[in-house]
Amino acid sequence: MTIDLDGITDNAALARLCALVPLDEAGRNAVRLASERSRRIMPRREVQVEGSAIREPLLVLRGWAARIRILSDGRRQITNFTLPGDLVGLYRHDRPVASSTIVALTPVTVCTAPDASASSTLGQAYAVSAAHDEAYLLAQIARLGRLNAHERIADLLLELLERLGMAGLATQGRFGLPLTQETLADALGLTAVHVNRMLQQARRAGEISWQAKEMVIHDPAALARQVGRAPVQVSG
């Protein structure tokens, strides 16, 4: 199987939403119609800027972006990654502003998220998506606060495998990973040198392979047991 490195699959966003809640035909049609009016954001350009007014909620159709916080001395913390099927700027209150900056890491295609009222199942998918966002943010807090370097890397890779799998962009432990080691370091609170050392260690242990922007986790279940990771669950 050829893995799509940047999430350039027209059905990825729809697949992810349907994985959260099976969409009815009205919901599917609403997503398809919205995706026909998409726009592209080039790498290193901002999807949204912290403190700026949010004009409309967005649905990510393709590509990778990162939610970031820049410190006064120029250091960067990536709080999470934004992937195909994710929603950006979906709020229920009036005049929302962006709580963080989101920057495109690859070419990113977005569209205006279809209104939840288009379908009852679409509204449910949006609610479950928001619950997943919260769960992944809590996982990031625990990752940075309590896990060692090897556990941080493994936990993040397993999370990405899980999330990309819902969008049909990962299978059998294999997925595109269009990130630099510096970007991983910014997400994990480590130096790039330390990330490189830990990745080499994981390769030698036979846990992963990473080449040509393709990541392979050879035994995801065993790695998850090793670092104590369980799949995210937000509903019964």
Summary of the structure (lengths in Angstrom):
residues: 236
radius of gyration: 17.4
end to end distance: 32.4
largest distance: 52.3
contacts: 738
relative contact order: 0.17
helix: 41%
strand: 21%
